[in-house]
Amino acid sequence: MLRSRSPIQALTPADEDAAIAVCARRPDAHVFVAARIREGALRTTPGCVLGYADRGDPLGWRSLVWTGANVVPVEVGPDTAPAFAQRLRRRSRWASSLFGPSDEVLGLWALLSPSWGMPRAVRGSQPLMATTVPPSELGLALDPCVRLAGPDELDAVVPAAAAMFTEEIGYPPYVGSVASYRRSVASLIEQRRTYVVTEGPDVVFKADVGSVALGTAQIQGVWLAPHLRGRRRAGPAMAAVVEAVLAEHAARASLYVNDFNVAARATYARIEMREVGEFATVLL
């Protein structure tokens, strides 16, 4: 498997099953990368996953790093992070973020930061939460207005998605043209992964299923219109989303949230989502 003296190698389509098995060591933590691989990334985007080759590992790979628009480590520890950092430093900073398990992200960032420069923000503690129990089985109220967005609702979903992104990251999700962002929102709608509540023509609640793999569906992009906050709408809406995700996508639903977002953490706790790990995000 070793193709040069460097242990860092670009994975090929032949490595797909082995790469998925590395991700499966911690499904909640690594569902994002596993989903991208299962969607065919190794075939369509050569070089998007780097691996630390190890003949002594039964899978042939000790750890991985996804290198798309985001940098996402998979089982990267102190023993492999320096080699990955050396490889990543060869390229000028191109990614919009570095995210994943906090120990892996912060360890890799410590090695990259001297050459990649000052980040926009470092969110070092983002609880990773998960559940396998449908909220209805817990006797929780489900918002009956939560439903899948239809393809004809793209124009209504895009402003809600953009508002969520801007609130979360601090800047709009597009510069100049909105076309590429609209395509990404449309793709989730077409895959039946965007859940909404509407008032008239407007989307007032939204949540997406961003990644599905390893028996886990990761929820992302949760947003409630400002005029509905503090009115006990988020809990039933999220309960309905989790109910649908567990029925339609995977046996386990997960998400991660900023530690300072007290209201969101309380909402997830009310629907019996439990902390199963910790993420970190470096915004570049």
Disulfide bonds with the S-S distance in Angstrom:
none
